[in-house]
């Protein structure tokens, strides 16, 4: 015991320190260790939950991105379809307008032909009447010297009838 006493080792203090150590050990183990262990366990659970929530959020975000892409693709497809329908409708309207204008042009041309034919026939009748009047005057003048008035009228009437018949044949054919 000489060396132990030289270093100041006291057995009573050592035993009290050893008892104090075990008391502290049991106190720390029972109260602090369990509390710390519970806090650490809860923190681990919370971290796991947070990681799980983060992974679920990541999955939800990925699904939302995929859904967004699908919606964009669908919107683009609908827009393309709408543009194509609009182009087709415009082309259809153009064709309908072209057909309508063509029909109206034909009607206008037919109407103009009809009017010009009527005017031509009217002019022909006027020319015929004028020609007959001139022929009658010339014939009367020429025949008045050669024939009597009755013979002259009879001959003029026959000539005018023949000219009218010939003229009608020529204009009808």
Secondary structure, DSSP 8 states (H G I E B T S, - for coil): -HHHHHTT--HHHHHHHHHHHHHHHHHIIIIIIHHHHHHHHHHHHHHHHHHHHHHHHHHHHHHHHHHHHHHHHHHHHHHHHHHHHHHHHHHHHHHHHHHHHHHHHHHHHHHHHHHHHHHHHHHHHHHHHHHHHHHHHHHHHHHHHHS-HHHHHHHHHHHHHHHHHHHHHHHH-
